[in-house]
Amino acid sequence: TVEPAFGLPARWIQASDKDQAETQGYTVIDAPSVLVTHLTEVLKKVAAELLSRDDVKALIDNVKETSPAVVDELIPNILNLGHVQSVLARLLREGVSIRNLPVILESLANAANESKDPQVLTEKVRAAIARTIVDPLLDGTGTLHAATIEPQLEKALSDAIVGGEGLNALPQGFLSRFVDGTATALASMANDGRDPILITRSTLRPFLAEAVTSVIPNAIVLSYQETAPAKKVETSSQVTVPA
């Protein structure tokens, strides 16, 4: 069979065969643990869809008990619940924890005077909680292993975004070839037992995250600014697109 949470090859065995399987080098997991892990992973994937305004209000009410100033400043004077819900949903959609809600709300209060665009606000929040995002991705030496984009290719993508038309300004078929090239680079990382991480410019990050994760669900797309908590960034592979 296929292990449901992470898609790994697996075999169902009788409980009486556990000792023999472990002796042969298999990792044995009991059925309830498989079920709980699977359910947890499914909930993570759909958390953004499950997050309602009532949920957001309950979360904010909890924060208000310990950090009333930031809540009173932000809601409803600067942003409403809908704005906050949109930002939190975007974070959850990319697997980012929203547990540090006081910092998230404080960064929203600081950024909302410049823009109320959910995408812009989300990027500001990500920068504020970069350590939360990056720390779980570091190895024992504090090194972040990731793929990068070939410089000329990255500039072409950035020029398309800055031009105002987004990735739609790219030649027909170019984006699909880019995603294929990204999949190849990230697959080589996964084969080496590493997280499939792509680093790019902050202006590109949200657009590429949407394009890449729609095809490679477990991919992680970071901006260069978000890698600051890492002691070292090591390039494992580089994304290219054939001419």
C-alpha positions in Angstrom: 0.0 0.0 0.0 1.0 3.7 0.1 1.3 5.4 3.5 -1.5 8.0 3.3 0.1 11.0 5.0 3.4 11.3 3.2 2.9 9.0 0.2 5.6 6.5 1.1 5.5 2.9 0.1 4.3 0.7 2.9 2.9 -2.7 3.9 0.1 -3.6 6.2 1.1 -6.4 8.6 -0.4 -8.3 11.5 0.4 -7.0 15.0 1.9 -10.4 15.7 4.5 -9.8 13.0 5.8 -6.5 14.5 8.9 -7.9 16.2 9.9 -9.8 13.0 9.4 -6.7 10.8 11.5 -4.5 13.2 14.3 -7.2 13.2 14.3 -6.9 9.4 14.8 -3.1 9.6 11.2 -1.9 8.9 9.8 1.1 10.8 6.5 -0.2 12.3 3.7 2.2 13.2 0.5 1.1 14.8 -2.8 1.7 13.0 -4.2 4.4 15.3 -1.0 6.4 14.9 -1.3 6.1 11.1 -4.9 7.3 11.3 -4.1 10.3 13.6 -1.1 11.3 11.4 -3.2 11.1 8.2 -6.0 13.1 9.8 -3.5 15.7 11.0 -2.0 16.1 7.6 -5.4 16.4 5.9 -6.4 19.1 8.4 -3.2 21.0 7.7 -3.9 21.0 4.0 -7.5 22.3 4.4 -7.0 24.5 7.4 -7.2 27.7 5.3 -10.7 26.6 4.0 -11.9 25.7 7.5 -10.9 29.0 9.1 -14.0 31.1 9.5 -14.6 34.7 10.7 -16.0 33.2 14.0 -12.7 31.3 14.4 -10.7 34.4 13.8 -12.8 36.4 16.3 -12.3 33.7 18.9 -8.5 33.7 18.3 -8.4 37.5 18.6 -10.5 37.5 21.7 -7.9 35.1 23.3 -5.1 37.4 22.3 -6.9 40.4 23.7 -6.7 38.9 27.2 -2.9 39.1 27.1 -2.1 41.8 24.5 -5.1 44.2 24.5 -3.2 47.2 23.1 -2.4 45.7 19.7 -6.0 44.3 19.2 -7.6 47.6 20.2 -5.3 49.5 17.8 -5.8 47.1 14.9 -9.5 46.1 15.0 -11.7 47.7 13.7 -9.8 51.0 13.4 -7.3 49.8 10.8 -8.4 46.4 9.6 -11.6 44.4 9.9 -12.0 40.7 10.7 -12.2 39.9 7.0 -8.7 41.4 6.3 -7.2 39.4 9.2 -9.0 36.2 8.1 -7.6 36.6 4.6 -4.0 37.0 5.8 -4.3 34.1 8.2 -5.8 31.9 5.5 -2.9 32.7 3.2 -0.4 31.8 5.9 -2.2 28.5 6.6 -2.4 27.7 2.9 1.4 27.6 2.8 1.7 25.6 6.0 2.8 28.6 8.2 1.9 28.4 11.8 -0.4 31.2 13.1 0.2 30.4 16.8 2.3 33.5 17.4 -0.8 35.6 16.8 0.3 38.7 18.9 3.3 39.2 16.6 1.2 38.6 13.5 -1.3 41.2 14.6 1.4 43.7 15.5 3.0 43.4 12.1 -0.4 43.9 10.5 -0.9 47.0 12.5 2.5 48.3 11.3 2.0 47.4 7.7 -1.7 48.3 7.2 -1.0 52.0 7.1 0.9 51.5 3.8 -1.4 48.9 2.2 -4.4 46.8 2.9 -3.8 44.4 0.1 -3.9 40.9 1.7 -1.0 39.7 -0.4 1.2 42.6 0.7 0.1 42.2 4.3 0.9 38.5 4.2 4.5 39.1 3.0 5.0 41.7 5.7 3.8 39.2 8.3 6.0 36.4 6.9 9.0 38.8 7.3 8.1 39.4 10.9 7.8 35.7 11.8 10.6 34.5 9.5 12.3 32.6 12.4 9.1 30.6 12.9 9.0 29.7 9.3 12.7 28.9 8.7 13.9 27.3 12.0 12.1 24.0 11.3 13.8 23.8 7.9 17.4 24.1 9.2 19.8 21.2 9.7 21.8 20.6 12.9 24.3 23.2 11.9 21.8 25.9 11.2 22.2 25.6 7.5 19.3 26.0 5.1 19.5 23.8 2.0 17.5 25.1 -0.9 17.2 25.5 -4.7 17.6 28.9 -6.3 16.6 30.3 -9.7 19.2 30.9 -12.5 19.8 34.7 -12.3 18.7 35.6 -15.8 15.6 33.5 -15.5 14.8 35.1 -12.1 15.2 38.6 -13.7 12.9 37.7 -16.5 10.3 36.5 -14.0 10.7 39.6 -11.9 10.4 41.9 -14.9 7.1 40.3 -15.8 5.8 40.9 -12.3 7.0 44.5 -12.1 5.4 45.2 -15.5 2.0 44.9 -13.8 0.7 41.9 -15.8 2.0 39.3 -13.4 3.1 35.9 -14.7 0.5 36.2 -17.5 3.0 38.5 -19.3 5.4 35.5 -19.9 5.4 33.8 -23.3 2.9 31.0 -23.7 4.1 27.8 -22.2 7.0 29.4 -20.3 5.4 29.2 -16.9 4.7 25.5 -17.3 8.3 24.9 -18.4 9.5 26.8 -15.4 7.3 24.7 -13.0 8.7 21.6 -14.7 12.2 22.8 -14.1 11.4 23.6 -10.5 9.9 20.2 -10.0 13.1 18.6 -11.3 15.3 20.7 -9.0 13.1 20.1 -5.9 12.8 16.4 -6.7 16.6 16.0 -6.5 16.5 17.6 -3.1 13.7 15.3 -1.9 15.7 12.3 -3.2 18.6 13.4 -1.0 16.2 13.5 2.0 15.9 17.3 2.1 12.9 19.5 2.3 11.9 20.8 -1.3 12.7 24.5 -0.7 12.9 27.2 -3.3 14.4 30.7 -2.6 13.6 33.7 -4.7 13.1 37.5 -4.6 10.4 38.8 -2.3 8.5 40.4 -5.2 8.3 37.0 -6.9 7.7 34.8 -3.8 3.9 35.0 -3.6 3.4 34.5 -7.3 5.8 31.6 -7.6 4.5 30.0 -4.4 1.0 29.8 -6.0 2.3 28.5 -9.3 4.7 25.9 -7.8 2.7 24.5 -4.9 -0.3 24.0 -7.2 1.8 21.3 -8.9 4.2 20.4 -6.1 2.0 20.5 -2.9 4.8 20.0 -0.4 7.1 22.6 -1.9 8.2 25.5 0.3 8.9 28.9 -1.4 10.9 31.5 0.6 12.1 35.0 -0.1 15.8 35.8 0.5 14.7 38.1 3.3 13.1 35.2 5.2 16.3 33.2 5.2 18.0 35.6 7.7 17.6 33.3 10.7 19.8 30.7 8.9 23.5 30.7 9.8 24.2 29.6 6.2 22.3 29.0 3.0 23.6 26.2 0.8 22.3 26.0 -2.8 21.4 22.3 -3.5 20.3 22.9 -7.1 19.3 25.6 -9.5 16.1 26.0 -11.5 16.6 26.5 -15.3 14.3 26.6 -18.3 15.5 25.2 -21.6 15.6 27.8 -24.4 
